């Protein structure tokens, strides 16, 4: 079945929230935490009750900020995935290949091992079983996309009792995207106009280069041209330049 627009909105908002976390705290202190229940918890109210208890008793105190995504698996069981901001650098010197081979002592630094030890003793107190906390292996963008995918993945196994539940939450901080977020709004219209002006500036530069080399200018760049020229992540990579662009007469 096609994914509804409100689910895609949630995916987009989660990406924005995670990327804002990286902008604020950097890469080295951020970890990806997966929480699994010790028993077969399929009731949403029970899962939320245990999670709220964990948030109050542990997460708000231990981490500067968290972003939580809920996932109902194909079996019906609930999992929670969190991006957390640790107090120390859990990434420096980490050997991800060693961890993959379960050589945990050789693969993790002292701060990361301390996190593992903490969750081994704490998770069971709140009804959770296996936990996994790892630092960011590649980039913030990669993790943001990975976490957001759990929104649509969990939606595929949505049950009637899940109606009205929050797909994600921000713990210990304010949201970047408000509850009134919309793909079509005054802000998105302004964004598109700024992109148009930014692209027009590049069009002029490309035209000058083409003319100097004796080639035919390409003309104005369109939205379809931008991923080809600047890469698939052009919007995020050049967002600061685009937002700083002054809007005059919009070329498209």
SVG drawing of the C-alpha trace seen along z (x, -y; Angstrom):
<svg xmlns="http://www.w3.org/2000/svg" viewBox="-9 -42 51 55">
<polyline fill="none" stroke="black" stroke-width="0.4" points="0.0,0.0 1.2,-3.5 2.6,-5.4 0.2,-8.2 1.4,-11.8 1.3,-12.2 3.7,-9.4 6.1,-10.9 5.8,-14.2 6.9,-12.4 9.8,-10.9 10.9,-14.3 10.5,-15.9 12.6,-13.1 15.4,-13.8 15.3,-17.5 15.3,-16.8 18.2,-14.4 20.3,-16.7 19.6,-19.6 21.0,-17.4 24.2,-17.0 24.4,-20.7 24.1,-21.4 26.2,-18.7 28.5,-17.4 29.2,-13.8 31.3,-12.2 28.8,-12.3 25.8,-11.1 24.8,-7.4 22.0,-5.2 20.2,-3.3 17.9,-0.4 15.6,0.8 14.0,4.2 11.5,5.6 12.4,8.6 8.9,10.0 6.5,10.0 5.0,6.5 2.4,5.9 0.0,3.6 0.8,0.0 -0.3,-1.4 2.0,1.0 4.9,0.2 4.4,-3.5 4.0,-3.1 7.4,-1.4 9.0,-3.9 7.7,-6.9 9.0,-5.4 12.4,-5.0 12.3,-8.6 11.5,-10.0 13.9,-7.8 16.9,-7.6 16.8,-9.3 16.2,-12.9 18.9,-12.8 21.5,-10.8 21.3,-12.3 21.3,-16.0 18.7,-15.2 17.0,-12.3 14.9,-11.6 12.6,-8.6 11.0,-6.6 8.6,-3.7 8.5,-0.6 6.0,2.2 7.6,5.2 6.0,7.8 5.6,10.1 3.6,7.3 6.3,6.6 7.4,3.0 10.9,1.7 12.2,-1.8 15.0,-3.5 16.6,-6.6 19.3,-9.0 20.9,-10.1 23.4,-12.8 25.9,-11.3 28.0,-13.2 31.3,-12.0 32.9,-11.1 31.8,-7.6 33.2,-7.5 36.9,-8.3 39.1,-5.3 36.2,-3.0 36.8,0.0 33.5,0.8 34.8,4.0 36.0,5.3 32.6,4.6 30.9,6.4 33.1,9.4 32.0,9.1 35.5,8.1 33.9,5.5 36.9,4.8 39.2,4.1 36.6,2.2 35.1,-0.3 36.6,-3.2 36.1,-3.6 33.1,-5.9 31.3,-3.5 32.0,-0.5 30.7,-2.5 27.4,-3.1 27.1,0.6 27.7,1.5 25.1,-1.0 22.4,0.5 23.2,4.1 22.1,3.3 19.5,0.6 17.4,2.0 15.9,4.9 14.7,2.6 12.3,1.0 11.1,4.2 13.6,4.0 15.8,6.8 18.5,6.5 19.8,3.0 22.3,1.8 24.1,-1.6 26.6,-2.4 28.3,-5.6 27.7,-7.1 29.6,-5.0 29.4,-7.3 27.6,-10.7 24.8,-12.4 22.9,-12.5 23.1,-8.7 21.9,-8.1 19.0,-10.6 17.8,-8.8 18.2,-5.4 16.2,-6.4 13.5,-8.0 13.0,-4.8 11.7,-3.1 8.6,-5.4 7.3,-3.9 8.7,-0.4 6.6,-0.4 3.6,-1.8 3.5,1.3 2.5,3.4 0.3,0.8 -2.7,2.1 -6.1,0.6 -5.0,-0.1 -2.2,-2.3 -4.5,-4.9 -3.5,-8.4 -0.1,-7.3 2.9,-9.6 5.4,-8.2 8.3,-10.0 9.1,-12.5 11.9,-14.8 13.1,-14.3 14.9,-17.0 14.6,-19.7 12.2,-21.6 11.2,-20.4 12.7,-21.9 9.5,-21.1 6.3,-22.2 3.1,-20.1 1.7,-22.5 4.5,-21.5 3.3,-21.3 5.0,-20.5 3.0,-23.3 3.2,-26.5 4.5,-30.1 7.9,-28.9 8.2,-26.2 7.1,-28.7 9.8,-31.1 12.3,-28.2 11.5,-27.4 11.9,-31.0 15.2,-31.2 16.3,-28.0 15.2,-29.5 17.4,-32.6 20.3,-30.5 20.1,-28.3 19.8,-31.4 23.0,-32.7 24.7,-29.4 23.1,-29.5 24.8,-32.8 28.2,-31.4 27.7,-28.3 26.7,-30.4 29.9,-32.5 32.1,-29.5 30.3,-27.9 30.6,-31.1 34.3,-31.4 34.8,-27.9 32.8,-28.4 29.9,-26.3 26.1,-26.9 24.9,-28.1 22.6,-25.7 20.0,-28.3 18.2,-28.5 18.7,-25.6 15.5,-23.8 14.8,-21.7 15.4,-18.6 18.9,-19.8 20.1,-20.4 20.6,-16.7 22.5,-16.0 24.9,-18.9 25.2,-19.3 24.4,-15.7 21.4,-14.1 21.9,-15.9 22.2,-19.4 19.5,-20.9 21.1,-20.0 24.7,-20.6 24.0,-24.1 21.1,-25.1 23.0,-27.9 23.8,-29.5 20.3,-29.1 18.7,-30.6 21.1,-33.6 19.9,-34.3 18.0,-37.5 14.7,-37.1 14.2,-39.4 12.3,-38.5 11.8,-34.7 13.0,-33.1 10.8,-29.9"/>
</svg>
